[in-house]
Amino acid sequence: MEIRYPRVAAIDVGKKEIAVAVRTPGDRPGERTQQIRKYKTFYPVLRQMVAWLVEQGVTHVAMEATGVYWKPVFHALGEVDSLEVLLVNARHVKNLPGRKTDAKDAKWLAQLLECGLLRGSFIPPKDIAAIRELTRYRKKCIQARTRELQRLSKVLEDGGIKIDSVASSITTLSARDMVEALIAGERDPKVLAEFARGVMRKKIPDLTMACAGRFGDHHALLARMHLDHIDQLTTMIDGLNTRIEEVVDPFSEQLRLLKTIPGIGEGAAQVIISEIGVDMSRFPTSAHLASWAGLCPGNNESAGKRKSGRTGKGNAEIRDILTECAWSASHTGTYVGAQFRRMHRRFGKKGGGKAAIAIAHTLIVITWHVLHDQVEYRDLGSDYFTRYDNPDAKKQRLIRELQALGHKVTVEPAA
C-alpha cells in the first residue's frame, strides 16, 4: 500500500506506561525501519519521549483515546508545533485477534497511519475544553443531588411521612420546613401541617394525615445528613454556574443565537458550545455533525434488505441535552413543536422517545446552520406541515379512516 507519511509514530496508551512505535524510511528504497520504546507516563518522561520523536523527524503521531489516560500524552505532544497528532477512536483501529500486546498495538497503529487510513477525532480548543469539563461536572453534581433527594424521600417513606404525596415535591419551601421540624423533634402532625405556605395551605387536612407516621431518631439522623449533602451540592452547582457564565462570556453572541432555537435555553446552549465549539469548519456539513453526535439514522443493509435504523454511537452529552430540548420544544407552537407532534402520531402512543430523537436530529442540523452562518433561527411556522394541504383531499382521507373503523359518515357544511 502507498506510504503517504514517511515518518510516523503511534502510541499505545496505558495508565502507567506507554508503548511508542516509530516507522521511518530504511536504507534501501521501499524499506521501512521500525523502533519501539516504552516510557513511563510521568510528564517529564513524556517530554523526553516527545524530544525523541522530534529527533527522529516524525511529522505525524497517532494514539488511541483510552479513558482519560490519553490527555497528558496529547498535551505533551501538543507542545511541539512540528507534530500533527491524531486521536483516533479505539473501535476503528482494532488489531488482529490473538496478537495483543502494547508494542504490537502501537506497530499496527503506525502502519495504518503511514498509509493514511486513520481519521482523527474532534478535539476542542483549550478554551472550549475548559467549558466542557465544567458543564460535565455540573451535570454530575445535578445527578448526585437528584439521587440524594431520592434517598431522602425513601427515609421519609420508611418513617411513614408522605409529604411528597401531597406536595408537588419535597424540594418546596413548605416541605423543607416540615422535614426540618421533624428532624428537630416535632412529631405532632397538626403542628407540622401548619408549616405550609401559599396555595399549600389549602391542603392542610391532607398534610396533617401525611405527617402522621413512625418517624424515629435514626430517620432524623439520616434525613439531616441527606439535607446537608443536598445543600452542599446546591452550593457547588451555584458556584459552577457562576464560573461557567464567566468562561462562556467570550462566546456570548453564539450563546444568544443558540437561544433563538425552540427548546434551547441558557444551560443547554452552554452545553452545546462546550461539546461542539463554535467553529463549524471542523464539520463540513450538518450531516457530518449529526453523524458525529450519533443523531442520524443508522445504515445497516445486507443482501438488499435494510435492517435496523437505530442511531449509532456518538457524543452522549450532546445527544442527551438535545433530546431534552426536543421534549421542551414539543410544547411550543413552532415548526419544531409541530414536527414533534407529527412524528409522535406517526410512531404511535409510545413513540415519544423515537420522536424526541428525530427532533434532536432536526435541532442539531439547525444548530450547525445557526453557528455556521452566524444568524438567528427563523421559524417556518407551526402550520408548515398543513399550510399547503388540499382541504378536499384531507376530508376524503378522514372519511376513509372513519369508514374503515365501521362508521357511516355524512358530511354537511357548517352553518
C-alpha positions in Angstrom: 0.0 0.0 0.0 1.2 3.5 -0.8 3.1 5.3 2.0 1.6 8.8 2.5 3.5 9.8 5.5 7.1 8.5 5.6 8.0 9.4 9.2 5.2 8.5 11.6 4.8 7.4 15.2 2.0 5.6 17.1 1.4 5.4 20.8 -0.4 2.7 22.8 -1.6 4.4 25.9 -1.8 2.9 29.4 -2.1 4.4 32.9 1.5 3.8 34.0 3.3 3.1 30.7 3.0 3.9 27.0 4.5 2.0 24.0 5.8 4.1 21.2 6.4 2.7 17.7 8.3 4.9 15.1 8.4 4.0 11.4 10.8 5.8 9.1 12.3 5.1 5.7 15.0 2.4 5.5 18.4 2.4 3.8 17.0 0.9 0.6 14.0 2.1 -1.5 10.7 0.7 -0.2 12.3 -0.5 3.0 10.8 0.6 6.4 12.7 0.9 9.7 10.8 0.4 12.9 11.8 1.3 16.5 9.7 0.6 19.6 10.3 2.1 23.0 8.4 2.2 26.3 8.1 5.2 28.6 6.6 5.9 32.0 3.6 8.3 31.9 5.2 10.9 34.2 5.0 14.3 32.5 8.8 14.9 32.5 9.3 11.5 30.9 6.6 12.3 28.3 8.6 15.3 27.3 11.6 13.1 26.8 9.5 10.9 24.5 8.4 14.0 22.5 12.1 15.1 22.1 13.0 11.6 20.8 10.1 11.9 18.2 11.4 15.3 17.1 14.9 13.8 16.8 13.6 11.1 14.5 12.0 13.6 12.2 8.4 12.4 12.9 5.7 14.5 11.4 2.5 12.6 12.3 1.6 10.8 15.6 -1.4 8.6 16.2 -2.8 7.5 19.5 -6.0 5.8 20.8 -8.5 7.6 23.0 -8.1 5.5 26.1 -10.2 6.8 29.0 -8.6 9.9 30.4 -5.0 8.5 30.1 -4.5 9.9 26.6 -4.8 13.5 27.9 -1.3 14.1 29.4 0.3 12.4 26.4 -1.7 14.5 24.0 -0.9 17.7 25.9 2.8 16.8 25.9 2.8 16.2 22.1 0.8 19.5 21.6 3.8 21.5 23.0 5.6 20.9 19.7 4.3 22.6 16.6 6.0 20.2 14.1 3.9 17.2 15.2 0.4 16.6 13.9 -1.4 14.5 16.4 -4.4 12.3 15.5 -6.5 11.0 18.4 -8.4 8.0 17.0 -11.4 6.0 18.2 -10.2 2.6 19.6 -13.2 0.9 17.9 -11.9 1.9 14.5 -8.4 0.5 14.8 -8.8 -3.0 16.3 -5.8 -5.2 15.8 -6.0 -8.7 14.6 -7.2 -11.2 17.3 -4.6 -13.3 19.0 -1.8 -10.7 18.6 -2.4 -8.4 21.6 0.5 -6.6 23.2 1.1 -2.9 23.7 4.1 -3.0 21.3 2.1 -4.8 18.6 -0.8 -2.4 19.0 1.5 0.6 18.6 3.1 -1.0 15.5 -0.3 -1.7 13.9 -1.4 1.8 14.6 1.8 3.2 13.0 1.2 1.1 9.9 -2.3 2.4 9.5 -1.1 6.0 10.0 1.6 5.8 7.4 -0.9 4.7 4.8 -3.3 7.5 5.6 -6.0 5.1 6.9 -6.7 6.9 10.2 -9.2 9.7 10.9 -8.6 11.9 13.9 -11.3 12.6 16.4 -12.7 16.1 17.1 -10.5 17.7 19.9 -11.9 21.1 21.1 -9.7 24.1 21.6 -8.4 24.7 25.1 -11.0 27.3 26.0 -13.8 25.1 24.8 -12.4 22.1 26.6 -12.3 24.1 29.8 -16.0 24.9 29.5 -16.7 21.2 28.6 -15.1 20.0 31.9 -17.2 22.4 33.9 -20.5 21.6 32.3 -20.0 17.9 32.5 -19.1 18.2 36.2 -22.2 20.4 36.8 -24.3 17.6 35.2 -22.8 15.0 37.6 -23.5 17.3 40.6 -27.1 17.7 39.5 -27.5 14.0 39.1 -25.9 13.4 42.5 -28.3 15.9 44.1 -31.3 14.1 42.4 -30.1 10.8 43.8 -29.7 12.4 47.3 -33.3 13.7 47.1 -34.5 10.2 46.2 -32.7 8.8 49.3 -34.3 11.5 51.5 -37.7 10.5 50.0 -37.0 6.9 50.9 -36.2 7.8 54.5 -39.4 9.8 54.8 -41.4 6.9 53.3 -39.8 4.4 55.7 -40.9 6.7 58.6 -44.5 6.9 57.3 -44.2 10.5 56.2 -46.0 11.1 52.9 -45.3 14.8 52.3 -44.4 14.3 48.6 -47.8 12.6 48.1 -49.5 15.9 48.8 -46.8 18.5 47.9 -45.6 18.7 44.3 -42.1 17.8 45.6 -40.0 17.6 48.8 -37.9 20.4 47.4 -40.6 23.0 48.1 -40.1 25.5 50.9 -43.1 24.1 52.8 -41.8 20.5 52.6 -38.3 21.6 53.6 -39.7 23.4 56.7 -41.7 20.3 57.7 -38.7 18.0 57.3 -36.6 20.4 59.3 -39.2 20.4 62.1 -39.3 16.5 62.0 -35.5 16.5 62.4 -35.8 18.9 65.3 -38.1 16.5 67.2 -41.6 17.8 66.3 -44.0 14.8 65.8 -47.4 16.5 66.1 -48.9 16.2 62.5 -51.1 19.3 63.1 -48.1 21.4 64.0 -46.2 20.1 61.0 -49.0 20.8 58.6 -49.1 24.4 59.8 -45.7 25.0 58.1 -47.5 25.0 54.7 -47.2 28.2 52.7 -49.2 29.8 50.0 -51.5 27.5 48.0 -50.3 24.6 50.1 -52.4 25.8 53.0 -55.5 24.6 51.1 -54.1 21.1 51.6 -53.6 21.3 55.4 -56.1 18.4 56.1 -54.2 16.1 53.7 -50.9 17.3 55.0 -52.0 16.5 58.6 -52.6 12.9 57.5 -49.4 12.8 55.5 -47.3 13.9 58.5 -48.6 11.2 60.9 -46.1 8.4 60.8 -43.4 6.5 62.8 -40.6 8.9 62.2 -37.8 8.0 64.6 -34.4 9.3 65.8 -32.5 7.3 63.2 -34.7 8.7 60.5 -33.9 12.2 61.7 -30.2 11.5 61.6 -30.3 10.2 58.0 -32.6 13.0 56.9 -30.2 15.5 58.4 -27.2 14.0 56.6 -29.2 13.9 53.3 -30.3 17.6 53.6 -26.7 18.7 54.4 -25.4 16.9 51.4 -28.2 18.4 49.2 -27.2 21.8 50.4 -23.6 21.2 49.7 -24.3 20.0 46.2 -26.6 23.0 45.6 -23.7 25.3 46.7 -21.3 23.6 44.3 -23.8 23.8 41.4 -24.3 27.5 42.0 -20.5 28.0 42.0 -20.2 26.1 38.8 -23.0 28.1 37.2 -21.2 31.3 38.1 -17.9 30.0 36.7 -19.4 28.7 33.5 -21.1 32.1 32.9 -17.6 33.7 33.2 -15.8 31.3 30.8 -18.7 31.4 28.3 -18.8 35.2 28.1 -16.4 35.4 25.1 -19.0 33.3 23.2 -22.0 35.5 24.3 -23.0 36.1 20.7 -23.1 32.4 19.8 -25.0 31.8 23.0 -27.6 34.4 22.1 -28.0 32.9 18.6 -28.5 29.3 20.0 -31.2 30.5 22.4 -33.3 31.6 19.5 -33.8 27.9 18.6 -37.0 26.4 20.2 -36.3 24.3 23.2 -32.8 25.6 23.8 -32.2 27.7 26.9 -29.2 29.1 28.7 -27.9 25.9 30.2 -28.5 23.9 27.0 -26.7 26.5 24.9 -23.7 26.4 27.3 -23.5 22.6 26.9 -23.8 22.7 23.1 -20.9 25.2 22.9 -18.8 23.1 25.3 -19.3 20.0 23.2 -19.1 21.1 19.6 -17.5 24.5 20.0 -18.4 27.5 17.8 -16.2 26.8 14.7 -18.2 24.7 12.3 -15.3 24.3 9.9 -14.4 21.0 11.6 -17.8 19.6 10.4 -18.1 20.2 6.6 -21.9 19.8 6.6 -24.7 19.5 9.1 -24.9 15.8 8.3 -21.3 15.3 9.5 -22.1 17.0 12.8 -25.3 14.8 13.2 -23.3 11.7 12.5 -20.6 12.6 15.0 -23.2 13.2 17.6 -24.9 9.9 17.0 -28.2 11.6 16.0 -28.6 10.4 12.4 -30.4 7.1 11.3 -28.2 4.0 11.2 -27.2 2.5 7.9 -27.4 -1.3 8.1 -28.2 -3.1 4.8 -27.2 -6.6 3.7 -28.3 -8.7 0.7 -30.7 -6.0 -0.4 -32.5 -5.9 2.9 -32.5 -2.8 5.1 -32.1 -3.9 8.8 -32.2 -1.8 11.9 -32.1 2.0 11.5 -31.1 2.6 15.1 -28.8 5.5 15.6 -25.2 4.7 16.2 -22.8 5.7 19.0 -21.8 9.3 19.2 -21.3 12.1 21.7 -23.5 11.1 24.6 -23.6 14.6 26.2 -24.8 16.5 23.1 -27.3 13.7 22.4 -28.8 13.8 25.9 -29.1 17.6 26.0 -30.7 17.9 22.6 -33.2 15.1 23.4 -34.2 17.1 26.5 -34.5 20.2 24.3 -36.7 18.2 21.9 -39.2 17.4 24.7 -39.1 21.1 25.7 -39.7 22.2 22.1 -42.7 19.8 21.8 -44.7 22.2 24.0 -44.1 25.2 21.7 -46.2 26.5 18.8 -43.3 26.4 16.4 -42.2 24.4 13.4 -40.1 22.1 15.7 -43.1 21.6 18.1 -45.3 20.7 15.1 -42.8 18.3 13.8 -42.5 16.6 17.2 -46.3 16.1 17.4 -46.4 14.9 13.8 -43.7 12.3 14.5 -45.3 11.3 17.7 -48.6 10.5 15.9 -46.6 8.5 13.3 -44.7 6.4 15.8 -47.8 5.7 17.9 -48.8 6.3 21.6 -45.5 5.1 22.9 -43.4 6.7 20.2 -42.4 9.8 22.2 -38.8 8.6 22.6 -38.4 8.0 18.9 -39.9 11.4 18.1 -37.5 13.1 20.6 -34.5 11.5 18.8 -35.9 12.6 15.4 -36.4 16.2 16.7 -32.9 16.1 18.3 -31.6 15.5 14.8 -33.5 18.5 13.5 -32.1 20.6 16.3 -28.5 19.7 15.6 -29.0 20.5 11.9 -30.4 23.9 12.9 -27.6 24.4 15.4 -25.0 23.8 12.6 -26.6 26.3 10.3 -27.0 28.9 13.1 -23.3 28.7 14.1 -22.0 28.3 10.6 -23.9 31.3 9.2 -23.9 33.3 12.5 -27.6 34.1 12.1 -30.7 33.8 14.3 -33.1 30.9 13.8 -36.0 31.7 11.6 -39.1 29.6 12.3 -41.1 28.1 9.5 -44.3 28.3 11.5 -46.4 25.7 13.3 -48.7 25.4 10.2 -45.8 24.4 7.9 -46.9 20.8 7.5 -50.6 21.7 6.8 -50.2 25.0 5.0 -50.3 23.5 1.5 -52.7 20.6 2.2 -55.6 20.2 -0.2 -58.8 20.5 2.1 -60.8 18.2 -0.2 -58.1 15.5 -0.1 -57.8 15.8 3.7 -61.6 15.5 4.0 -61.7 12.4 1.9 -58.8 10.8 3.8 -60.6 11.4 7.2 -63.8 10.0 5.8 -62.0 6.8 4.6 -60.4 6.4 8.0 -63.8 6.7 9.8 -65.4 4.3 7.4 -62.5 1.8 8.0 -63.5 1.9 11.7 -67.1 0.9 10.8 -68.8 4.3 10.9 -71.2 5.7 8.4 -70.1 9.3 7.5 -72.3 12.1 6.4 -70.6 15.4 5.8 -72.6 18.7 5.9 -71.2 22.2 5.6 -71.1 24.3 8.8 -73.7 27.0 9.2 
